[in-house]
Structure formats: structure tokens, C-alpha cells
């Protein structure tokens, strides 16, 4: 569904990442690199040819990424990866230069956040949403207290890949704009149980926090039965469950104040 929406763009200023926690075991970056026969190790971080994408212009001097776009940032690495410290300052400058874009990155390295922000960060940039990724209760209880303490204007919790039932309730309040849940994609990966998903939804409803069931993953348990979900259906099957809460137009939380015109969507 979202593949028809022009409000989204991908910006991967660098590629490659090191595995640091259980959620990294079947990392899709490693899997895709292997699929395409990359000669460079997936753990080796390197700048990409799209490093300057947010400030690239067309021949008519208009931006290649048009105003009002949500920019998925560094999804083939981690924006807070230590190996990329030398390049991140330039990225912040580009993000500042494009206040008309809404940059979204998620990280498993939220404990490095204060080391990685620019001097003028203050309580956060208006156009940056930071997602803290957690995959099990141990990571919930380690990362989310850090996340909650940080000066960030727009915060999202990404439970992905969801490896077990988790309790987010102690960390949910009006400072969290959204919780998203995803199963694990790939071959021979770990299953996601629908009961775990519903439990997180219940926690979000109780705290009035937006909830989105993003994707089922490759192996999905419902009513005690294990299903194999082909990759092309993992997003649509999650959407068909119709359990999102406080998610508005364009699959964006209702409380996000960012304007899009109707012509960005093509059915």
C-alpha cells in the first residue's frame, strides 16, 4: 500500500552496520548484501553515493526530494553507529537546511545519542523523529529509560523484530508519539505471536499512545497456529488486521503536525 505514496523517500548516507543485540541476528542488511553479491562485508560501514541526497537539486534547481516528504534515514545502517561519527555532522547540517522535510531514523544505539547530536540541538529539531528499537524485554528495560531521559521532540518506539511479549507500559506517556510493532522478515527467522502484538496494542490504548502494526514477519503465530507469510504480503496482512490505534492519513500518527497535500497519494 505505502509503495504508492510519494510522501516517503529513502536516504542512506552510509551502508553497513555491526550487530550488537539479539534483534540483529538475521539483519536484513546482511541478507540483502548477500543476495546481491556484495564484495564488501556488511559489517564494514561506508559512505554511499547518495550521501548528499537531501540537498541535491534537479536541473531546474528544485530539490530532488520535494518539500513535505518523510525521509527514512539510514535504514541500511544505524544513524548513531560509531563508525560513522566523522560523517554525521554533515548530515545534521543537511537536515537543518531542509526544515521542510521530516527525517525519521531509528536506532539500537540510543545510549550513544548525546555523543552524536549537534551543538544547537537543544530539546530537539522540529523535523527529526527518533525511533528507539527494542526487540525483547531486556532491551526494553535497558534502552527505554535512556530514551525517555533524552531531549528529543519527536519520539517513537519500534518493537522490531518482536521476539517475545514485552511490557512497555512504564515508558508510555504523551512524550511517545507512536509505537510500531513488526515481526522478523527473512528465511528461517524467529516467529512473532499475534498475542504479543495485541498485548502491546492494549498497553498503548490504555496510555492513549498511537499504535501501528507494521508487518507480520515471515513466521506468524495466530490462535496457536504457525503461518508462513510471503514477503510481499507481510505489510498488507498486518494492515488487514485493522488494529492500528490513533493512526491517521498516510499511516502517520494523528498527533503529528506535518502537512501533506492529497496529490502525494496515488491508489
Secondary structure, DSSP 8 states (H G I E B T S, - for coil): -GGGBTTEEEE-SEE-----SGGGTT-HHHHHHHHTT-SS-TTS-EE-TTTTGGG-B-TTS-BSS-TT-EEEESTTS-TT-GGGHHHHHHHHHHHHHTTTSEEEEEES-GGGHHHHS-TT-TT--TTEEEEEEE-SHHHHHHHHHHHHHS--SEEEEEE-S--S----GGG-STTEEEEEEE---SSS---EEHHHHHHHHHHHHHHT--EEEEE--SEEEETTEEEE--GGGHHHHHHHT---BSB-GGG-BTT------GGGB--
